[in-house]
Amino acid sequence: MKMRFNTEDAFALRIENSIQENVSLTNYNTFRFDYLAEYFAIADSLDGLKALLAWAKHFKQAVTIIGGGSNLLISADITGLVIINRLTGISSREQAGNLVSLTVSSGENWHQVVKHVVEQGWYGIENLALIPGTAGAAPVQNIGAYGVEIKDVLARVQVINRKTGDVYWINGRDCGFAYRDSHFKGQWKDLLIITCVELSLKKRSELLLSYGGLSDRIEGKASLQSVFDTVCHVRSEKLPDPSLLANSGSFFKNPIVNSAQHHKLKEQFPNLVSFPFDENFKLAAGWLIEQAGWKGKHYQGVGVYDKQALVLVNHSETKAVPLLELEAQIKQSIWNRYGVKLEREPVQLPLETEEH
């Protein structure tokens, strides 16, 4: 039976009445695994989000936030309150000189934000086209593609403190960004919720085409629009549409090894695909997995995508158990063959307590 505030406040009552019980999360994760949220609500305003957090705090319920559900692996029913982030709104202001400041609510679709920016003729995130998920999820994962990461353009983020309900801004440089990582995945994961991001874009800038053979794929003279179109085309070729084949995008991070290990691997595997990364080397996880023979493999209703071995897909399963088993088999295989440890990219919910 749903717990209720002892109040006659109209807004609080409306929020309270919007909370549902035992709701399937199939449509809120792109793997389409069928697990239940004990309590469930959609937040479409900052005030609504504050009220939902207040409800959870009052009744001592854990809170789980889900955005687009695309970088997510739900593997069990979720206790407490699951809130779907639907905060929307985009505004911009041109600053002196070459800069444009773009403020985006965290529930906005990320690809649509990139499309909007390109249509305005602003530079900075064109290489990040067609990455699934919401704007609020982008800093959590420090999304990146073709040599660009969200940290490169993120001026600051607006957050709400789960415990106090306070709303404030944090400078991008203070968010602990690293390769597919941030404080929002670590020390802040149970404390702060991103409600808005502010991007610093440019009216004129050089295009970054040197990564991943992007320049070779562009026909004619490169432009802001042609880079956007090419990135969309390449990603569409490699990554399945979650609405057609359930998946969460890239499932494994590209592992990073030191120079000595890289040299040893290169001697043993001359065709090893790798890229310099600071003083180390980043290995192409998709290449490692494909060379180990996993590309296109099926396993109990799940499998490895036949066009990109970095992607695990769900063909027919309603539960995540087979996918976790497949993940473990692939990790062990790569360790045995290369001595390299693969790490999962999607966030597992409920938050995992042990390594799979």
C-alpha positions as CSV (number, residue, x, y, z in Angstrom):
1,M,0.0,0.0,0.0
2,K,1.4,3.4,-1.0
3,M,2.7,5.6,1.8
4,R,1.2,9.0,2.0
5,F,2.2,12.5,3.3
6,N,0.1,13.8,6.1
7,T,-0.6,17.1,4.3
8,E,-3.2,19.1,2.5
9,D,-0.7,20.9,0.2
10,A,-2.1,20.6,-3.3
11,F,1.2,20.2,-5.1
12,A,2.5,17.6,-2.6
13,L,-0.7,15.6,-3.0
14,R,-0.4,15.8,-6.8
15,I,3.1,14.5,-6.6
16,E,2.1,11.8,-4.2
17,N,-0.7,10.7,-6.5
18,S,1.7,10.4,-9.4
19,I,3.8,7.7,-7.7
20,Q,2.9,4.2,-8.9
21,E,3.7,0.9,-7.4
22,N,5.3,-2.2,-8.9
23,V,5.9,-0.8,-12.4
24,S,7.7,-2.7,-15.1
25,L,10.9,-1.0,-16.3
26,T,10.9,-2.8,-19.7
27,N,10.2,0.4,-21.6
28,Y,12.8,2.4,-19.5
29,N,15.9,0.5,-20.4
30,T,17.2,-0.2,-23.9
31,F,18.1,-3.8,-23.1
32,R,14.4,-4.2,-22.4
33,F,14.9,-6.4,-19.4
34,D,11.7,-6.8,-17.4
35,Y,12.3,-5.9,-13.8
36,L,10.0,-4.0,-11.4
37,A,10.3,-0.6,-9.7
38,E,8.8,-0.8,-6.2
39,Y,7.7,2.8,-6.5
40,F,7.8,4.7,-9.8
41,A,7.3,8.3,-10.9
42,I,8.2,10.7,-13.8
43,A,9.8,14.0,-13.0
44,D,9.0,16.7,-15.6
45,S,10.0,19.8,-13.6
46,L,12.6,20.7,-11.0
47,D,9.9,21.4,-8.4
48,G,8.4,18.0,-9.1
49,L,11.8,16.3,-8.7
50,K,12.3,18.1,-5.4
51,A,8.9,16.9,-4.1
52,L,9.7,13.3,-5.2
53,L,13.0,13.4,-3.3
54,A,11.2,14.9,-0.3
55,W,8.7,12.0,-0.4
56,A,11.5,9.5,-0.6
57,K,13.4,11.1,2.3
58,H,10.3,11.3,4.4
59,F,9.6,7.6,4.0
60,K,13.2,6.6,4.0
61,Q,13.1,5.2,0.5
62,A,16.2,4.8,-1.7
63,V,16.1,6.8,-5.0
64,T,17.2,5.6,-8.4
65,I,17.3,8.0,-11.3
66,I,16.9,6.8,-14.9
67,G,17.3,9.0,-18.0
68,G,17.1,7.5,-21.5
69,G,18.0,4.0,-20.1
70,S,20.6,3.5,-22.8
71,N,23.8,3.1,-20.8
72,L,22.1,0.9,-18.3
73,L,22.0,-2.8,-17.3
74,I,19.1,-3.5,-15.0
75,S,19.6,-6.9,-13.4
76,A,17.0,-7.2,-10.6
77,D,13.9,-5.5,-9.3
78,I,14.7,-2.1,-7.8
79,T,13.5,-1.3,-4.3
80,G,12.6,2.3,-3.3
81,L,11.6,5.0,-5.7
82,V,12.6,5.0,-9.4
83,I,12.4,8.4,-10.9
84,I,12.4,8.9,-14.7
85,N,14.1,12.1,-15.6
86,R,12.0,14.1,-18.1
87,L,13.3,17.6,-17.4
88,T,13.3,19.6,-20.6
89,G,14.4,22.9,-21.9
90,I,17.2,24.5,-24.0
91,S,18.4,28.1,-24.0
92,S,21.5,29.9,-25.4
93,R,23.3,33.1,-25.0
94,E,26.1,34.5,-27.2
95,Q,29.0,35.8,-25.3
96,A,31.6,38.3,-26.3
97,G,34.1,37.1,-28.9
98,N,33.7,33.5,-30.3
99,L,31.8,31.8,-27.5
100,V,28.2,30.6,-27.1
101,S,26.8,29.3,-23.8
102,L,24.1,26.6,-24.2
103,T,22.0,25.6,-21.2
104,V,20.3,22.2,-21.5
105,S,18.0,20.5,-19.0
106,S,19.1,17.0,-18.1
107,G,16.2,15.1,-19.5
108,E,16.7,16.3,-23.1
109,N,17.7,13.7,-25.7
110,W,21.5,14.1,-26.3
111,H,21.5,13.5,-30.0
112,Q,18.7,16.1,-30.5
113,V,20.9,18.6,-28.6
114,V,23.8,17.9,-31.0
115,K,21.5,18.2,-34.0
116,H,20.2,21.6,-32.7
117,V,23.7,22.9,-32.1
118,V,24.9,21.9,-35.6
119,E,21.8,23.6,-37.1
120,Q,22.7,26.8,-35.3
121,G,26.2,26.6,-36.8
122,W,28.0,26.2,-33.4
123,Y,31.1,24.0,-33.0
124,G,32.2,21.7,-30.2
125,I,30.0,18.6,-30.1
126,E,29.4,17.6,-33.7
127,N,31.7,14.5,-33.2
128,L,29.3,13.3,-30.4
129,A,26.3,12.8,-32.7
130,L,24.0,9.8,-32.3
131,I,25.2,8.8,-28.9
132,P,22.1,7.5,-27.1
133,G,20.9,8.9,-23.8
134,T,20.1,12.2,-22.2
135,A,22.0,15.4,-21.7
136,G,22.2,14.7,-17.9
137,A,23.8,11.3,-18.5
138,A,26.6,12.7,-20.7
139,P,28.7,14.1,-17.8
140,V,28.2,11.0,-15.7
141,Q,29.9,8.8,-18.3
142,N,32.0,11.6,-19.8
143,I,30.8,10.4,-23.1
144,G,33.2,10.6,-26.0
145,A,33.7,9.8,-29.7
146,Y,36.2,10.7,-32.4
147,G,38.6,12.5,-30.1
148,V,36.0,14.6,-28.3
149,E,34.7,14.2,-24.8
150,I,31.9,16.1,-23.0
151,K,34.4,17.4,-20.5
152,D,36.0,19.4,-23.4
153,V,32.9,21.6,-23.7
154,L,31.2,21.3,-20.3
155,A,31.4,24.6,-18.4
156,R,29.3,23.6,-15.4
157,V,26.5,21.4,-14.2
158,Q,23.5,22.1,-12.1
159,V,22.7,19.5,-9.5
160,I,20.3,18.8,-6.7
161,N,21.4,17.2,-3.5
162,R,19.4,14.1,-2.8
163,K,19.5,14.6,1.0
164,T,19.0,18.3,1.4
165,G,17.1,19.3,-1.8
166,D,19.5,22.1,-2.4
167,V,20.1,23.1,-6.0
168,Y,23.5,24.6,-7.1
169,W,26.1,24.7,-9.9
170,I,29.5,22.8,-10.1
171,N,32.3,23.9,-12.4
172,G,33.1,21.2,-15.0
173,R,36.7,21.2,-14.0
174,D,35.7,20.0,-10.5
175,C,33.7,16.9,-11.7
176,G,36.6,14.5,-11.7
177,F,36.4,13.6,-15.3
178,A,38.4,10.7,-16.6
179,Y,38.0,8.1,-19.4
180,R,34.3,7.2,-19.3
181,D,34.2,8.3,-15.7
182,S,33.4,11.2,-13.3
183,H,32.6,11.9,-9.7
184,F,29.0,11.3,-10.6
185,K,29.8,7.6,-11.1
186,G,32.0,7.6,-7.9
187,Q,31.9,9.7,-4.8
188,W,28.8,11.7,-5.8
189,K,26.6,8.8,-7.2
190,D,24.4,8.5,-4.1
191,L,24.4,12.3,-3.4
192,L,23.9,14.4,-6.5
193,I,21.5,14.4,-9.4
194,I,22.3,16.4,-12.5
195,T,19.4,18.7,-13.5
196,C,21.0,20.9,-16.1
197,V,24.3,21.2,-18.1
198,E,25.9,24.3,-19.5
199,L,28.1,23.9,-22.6
200,S,30.7,26.3,-23.9
201,L,30.5,26.2,-27.7
202,K,32.2,28.2,-30.5
203,K,30.9,30.2,-33.4
204,R,34.0,29.4,-35.4
205,S,36.5,26.5,-34.8
206,E,38.7,23.9,-36.5
207,L,37.0,20.6,-37.0
208,L,38.6,17.6,-35.3
209,L,38.9,14.9,-38.0
210,S,42.1,13.0,-37.0
211,Y,40.5,10.2,-34.9
212,G,39.1,6.9,-36.1
213,G,39.6,7.6,-39.8
214,L,36.8,10.2,-39.7
215,S,38.6,12.4,-42.3
216,D,38.7,9.5,-44.8
217,R,34.9,9.0,-44.6
218,I,33.9,12.6,-45.4
219,E,33.2,13.3,-49.0
220,G,34.4,16.6,-50.4
221,K,35.4,19.5,-48.1
222,A,34.7,18.9,-44.5
223,S,32.1,21.1,-42.8
224,L,30.2,21.2,-39.6
225,Q,27.2,19.5,-41.2
226,S,29.3,16.9,-43.1
227,V,31.1,15.9,-39.9
228,F,27.7,15.4,-38.2
229,D,26.3,13.5,-41.1
230,T,29.3,11.3,-41.4
231,V,29.4,10.5,-37.6
232,C,25.7,9.5,-37.8
233,H,26.3,7.3,-40.8
234,V,29.3,5.5,-39.3
235,R,27.6,5.0,-36.0
236,S,24.5,3.7,-37.7
237,E,26.6,1.2,-39.6
238,K,28.3,-0.1,-36.5
239,L,25.7,0.2,-33.8
240,P,22.2,-1.3,-33.8
241,D,19.1,0.9,-33.2
242,P,17.9,0.0,-29.7
243,S,14.3,0.3,-30.9
244,L,15.0,-2.6,-33.4
245,L,17.5,-4.7,-31.5
246,A,17.8,-4.3,-27.7
247,N,21.2,-3.1,-26.6
248,S,22.9,-0.5,-24.5
249,G,25.5,0.7,-27.0
250,S,29.2,0.0,-26.4
251,F,29.3,-2.6,-23.6
252,F,33.0,-2.6,-22.8
253,K,35.4,0.3,-22.3
254,N,38.6,0.3,-24.4
255,P,41.2,-1.0,-22.0
256,I,44.3,1.1,-21.2
257,V,47.8,-0.5,-20.9
258,N,51.2,0.9,-20.3
259,S,53.9,1.1,-22.9
260,A,55.7,-2.1,-21.8
261,Q,52.5,-4.2,-22.0
262,H,51.6,-2.6,-25.3
263,H,55.0,-3.4,-26.8
264,K,54.6,-7.0,-25.6
265,L,51.1,-7.3,-27.1
266,K,52.3,-5.7,-30.4
267,E,55.0,-8.3,-30.7
268,Q,52.6,-11.1,-30.1
269,F,49.7,-9.6,-32.2
270,P,51.2,-7.4,-34.9
271,N,47.8,-6.3,-36.1
272,L,46.7,-5.1,-32.7
273,V,44.5,-1.9,-32.9
274,S,45.6,0.7,-30.4
275,F,45.9,4.4,-29.9
276,P,48.3,6.6,-27.8
277,F,46.6,7.8,-24.7
278,D,48.5,10.2,-22.5
279,E,51.7,8.1,-21.6
280,N,49.9,4.8,-22.2
281,F,48.0,3.1,-25.0
282,K,44.2,2.5,-25.4
283,L,43.3,-0.8,-27.0
284,A,40.3,-1.3,-29.2
285,A,38.1,-3.6,-27.1
286,G,36.0,-4.5,-30.1
287,W,39.0,-5.7,-32.0
288,L,40.1,-7.9,-29.0
289,I,36.7,-9.4,-28.7
290,E,36.3,-10.0,-32.4
291,Q,39.8,-11.6,-32.7
292,A,38.9,-13.9,-29.8
293,G,36.0,-15.2,-31.9
294,W,33.0,-13.7,-30.2
295,K,31.6,-11.5,-32.9
296,G,28.1,-12.6,-33.9
297,K,27.9,-15.3,-31.2
298,H,24.5,-16.2,-29.7
299,Y,24.1,-17.3,-26.1
300,Q,20.7,-18.2,-24.5
301,G,18.7,-15.4,-26.1
302,V,21.5,-12.7,-26.0
303,G,24.6,-12.3,-28.0
304,V,27.4,-10.2,-29.5
305,Y,26.4,-7.9,-32.4
306,D,27.4,-9.3,-35.8
307,K,28.6,-5.9,-37.0
308,Q,30.5,-4.6,-33.9
309,A,31.9,-7.0,-31.3
310,L,31.9,-4.2,-28.7
311,V,28.1,-4.4,-28.5
312,L,26.1,-7.0,-26.6
313,V,22.5,-7.4,-27.7
314,N,19.3,-8.9,-26.3
315,H,17.4,-11.0,-28.8
316,S,14.7,-12.4,-26.7
317,E,15.4,-12.5,-23.0
318,T,13.3,-10.8,-20.3
319,K,16.0,-11.2,-17.6
320,A,19.6,-10.2,-17.5
321,V,21.1,-13.5,-16.2
322,P,22.3,-14.8,-19.6
323,L,23.8,-11.4,-20.5
324,L,25.8,-11.4,-17.2
325,E,27.0,-14.9,-18.0
326,L,28.0,-14.0,-21.5
327,E,29.9,-10.9,-20.2
328,A,31.8,-13.1,-17.7
329,Q,32.8,-15.5,-20.5
330,I,34.0,-12.8,-22.8
331,K,36.0,-11.1,-20.0
332,Q,37.7,-14.4,-19.1
333,S,38.4,-15.1,-22.8
334,I,40.1,-11.8,-23.3
335,W,42.1,-12.2,-20.1
336,N,43.3,-15.7,-21.1
337,R,44.3,-14.6,-24.6
338,Y,45.7,-11.1,-24.0
339,G,46.2,-10.7,-20.3
340,V,44.0,-7.6,-20.5
341,K,41.0,-7.0,-18.2
342,L,37.8,-5.7,-19.8
343,E,35.6,-3.3,-17.9
344,R,31.8,-2.8,-18.4
345,E,30.7,0.6,-19.6
346,P,26.9,0.5,-18.7
347,V,25.9,1.2,-15.1
348,Q,24.3,-1.8,-13.4
349,L,21.1,-1.4,-11.4
350,P,20.6,-2.2,-8.6
351,L,24.1,-1.0,-7.9
352,E,26.2,-4.2,-8.0
353,T,27.8,-5.5,-4.8
354,E,30.2,-7.9,-6.5
355,E,32.1,-8.2,-9.8
356,H,30.4,-10.4,-12.4
